[in-house]
Amino acid sequence: MKQELKTILHQPRLDTVLMIEESIQKYSGEFGRFQLWRKLPKAVMYQTFQVVLDYLEYSNKIAFDKKGKIGWIFSPKVYKEFHQRFDLKR
């Protein structure tokens, strides 16, 4: 993902990020960006939604398929296994 400087008018709050994460987990692989945005339980500015998706993609929690559908790919179990390996620590 290429880092670009963007003017962000509204920074997402933690509860907003968590709400979007939960929605992606619930609808993983079913919807694209706009459809998922419309399914959110609370109203979120579309630009804020885009910022959260960029963050989640950058942190390897979500991925997009070739049709543009969003899938949840983060696995706490795998993360825990790798986190406990001392040969991988900095």
C-alpha positions as a Markdown table, in Angstrom:
| # | Residue | x | y | z |
|---|---|---|---|---|
| 1 | Met | 0.0 | 0.0 | 0.0 |
| 2 | Lys | 1.5 | 3.3 | -1.1 |
| 3 | Gln | 1.5 | 5.9 | 1.7 |
| 4 | Glu | -0.1 | 9.2 | 0.5 |
| 5 | Leu | -0.6 | 12.4 | 2.3 |
| 6 | Lys | -4.3 | 13.0 | 2.6 |
| 7 | Thr | -6.3 | 15.8 | 4.2 |
| 8 | Ile | -8.4 | 14.1 | 6.8 |
| 9 | Leu | -11.3 | 16.2 | 8.0 |
| 10 | His | -12.4 | 13.8 | 10.7 |
| 11 | Gln | -10.3 | 11.4 | 12.7 |
| 12 | Pro | -12.1 | 8.1 | 13.7 |
| 13 | Arg | -12.7 | 7.4 | 17.4 |
| 14 | Leu | -11.8 | 4.0 | 18.9 |
| 15 | Asp | -15.5 | 3.0 | 19.2 |
| 16 | Thr | -16.0 | 3.8 | 15.5 |
| 17 | Val | -13.0 | 1.6 | 14.5 |
| 18 | Leu | -14.2 | -1.2 | 16.7 |
| 19 | Met | -17.7 | -1.0 | 15.2 |
| 20 | Ile | -16.3 | -1.2 | 11.7 |
| 21 | Glu | -14.1 | -4.1 | 12.6 |
| 22 | Glu | -17.1 | -6.0 | 14.1 |
| 23 | Ser | -19.2 | -5.3 | 11.0 |
| 24 | Ile | -16.4 | -6.5 | 8.7 |
| 25 | Gln | -16.0 | -9.7 | 10.8 |
| 26 | Lys | -19.8 | -10.2 | 10.6 |
| 27 | Tyr | -20.1 | -9.7 | 6.9 |
| 28 | Ser | -16.7 | -10.9 | 5.8 |
| 29 | Gly | -16.5 | -11.6 | 2.1 |
| 30 | Glu | -20.1 | -10.5 | 1.4 |
| 31 | Phe | -19.9 | -6.7 | 0.6 |
| 32 | Gly | -17.7 | -4.1 | -1.0 |
| 33 | Arg | -16.9 | -0.7 | 0.6 |
| 34 | Phe | -20.1 | 1.1 | -0.1 |
| 35 | Gln | -22.4 | -1.8 | 0.7 |
| 36 | Leu | -20.6 | -2.4 | 4.0 |
| 37 | Trp | -20.7 | 1.3 | 4.8 |
| 38 | Arg | -24.5 | 1.2 | 4.4 |
| 39 | Lys | -24.8 | -1.8 | 6.7 |
| 40 | Leu | -23.0 | -0.2 | 9.7 |
| 41 | Pro | -25.2 | 0.0 | 12.8 |
| 42 | Lys | -24.4 | 3.7 | 13.3 |
| 43 | Ala | -23.9 | 6.6 | 10.8 |
| 44 | Val | -20.3 | 7.2 | 10.0 |
| 45 | Met | -18.9 | 9.8 | 7.5 |
| 46 | Tyr | -17.8 | 7.9 | 4.4 |
| 47 | Gln | -14.4 | 9.6 | 4.5 |
| 48 | Thr | -13.9 | 8.4 | 8.1 |
| 49 | Phe | -15.0 | 4.9 | 7.0 |
| 50 | Gln | -12.3 | 5.0 | 4.2 |
| 51 | Val | -9.6 | 6.1 | 6.7 |
| 52 | Val | -10.5 | 3.1 | 9.0 |
| 53 | Leu | -10.4 | 0.7 | 6.0 |
| 54 | Asp | -7.0 | 2.0 | 5.0 |
| 55 | Tyr | -5.7 | 1.5 | 8.5 |
| 56 | Leu | -7.2 | -2.0 | 8.8 |
| 57 | Glu | -5.7 | -3.0 | 5.4 |
| 58 | Tyr | -2.3 | -1.5 | 6.4 |
| 59 | Ser | -2.3 | -3.5 | 9.7 |
| 60 | Asn | -3.2 | -6.7 | 7.8 |
| 61 | Lys | -6.6 | -7.2 | 9.4 |
| 62 | Ile | -8.6 | -7.0 | 6.2 |
| 63 | Ala | -8.0 | -7.8 | 2.5 |
| 64 | Phe | -10.0 | -7.0 | -0.6 |
| 65 | Asp | -10.7 | -9.7 | -3.2 |
| 66 | Lys | -10.6 | -9.0 | -7.0 |
| 67 | Lys | -14.3 | -8.1 | -6.9 |
| 68 | Gly | -13.7 | -5.5 | -4.2 |
| 69 | Lys | -15.3 | -7.4 | -1.4 |
| 70 | Ile | -13.8 | -7.0 | 2.1 |
| 71 | Gly | -12.7 | -10.0 | 4.1 |
| 72 | Trp | -11.5 | -10.3 | 7.6 |
| 73 | Ile | -8.1 | -12.0 | 7.6 |
| 74 | Phe | -6.6 | -11.3 | 11.1 |
| 75 | Ser | -6.3 | -14.3 | 13.4 |
| 76 | Pro | -5.7 | -13.8 | 17.1 |
| 77 | Lys | -4.5 | -17.4 | 17.4 |
| 78 | Val | -1.9 | -17.1 | 14.7 |
| 79 | Tyr | -0.8 | -13.7 | 16.1 |
| 80 | Lys | -0.4 | -15.2 | 19.6 |
| 81 | Glu | 1.7 | -18.1 | 18.3 |
| 82 | Phe | 4.0 | -15.7 | 16.4 |
| 83 | His | 4.1 | -13.3 | 19.3 |
| 84 | Gln | 5.4 | -16.0 | 21.7 |
| 85 | Arg | 8.4 | -16.9 | 19.4 |
| 86 | Phe | 11.5 | -15.2 | 20.7 |
| 87 | Asp | 13.3 | -15.7 | 17.4 |
| 88 | Leu | 10.9 | -13.2 | 15.8 |
| 89 | Lys | 11.1 | -10.5 | 18.4 |
| 90 | Arg | 13.1 | -7.4 | 17.9 |
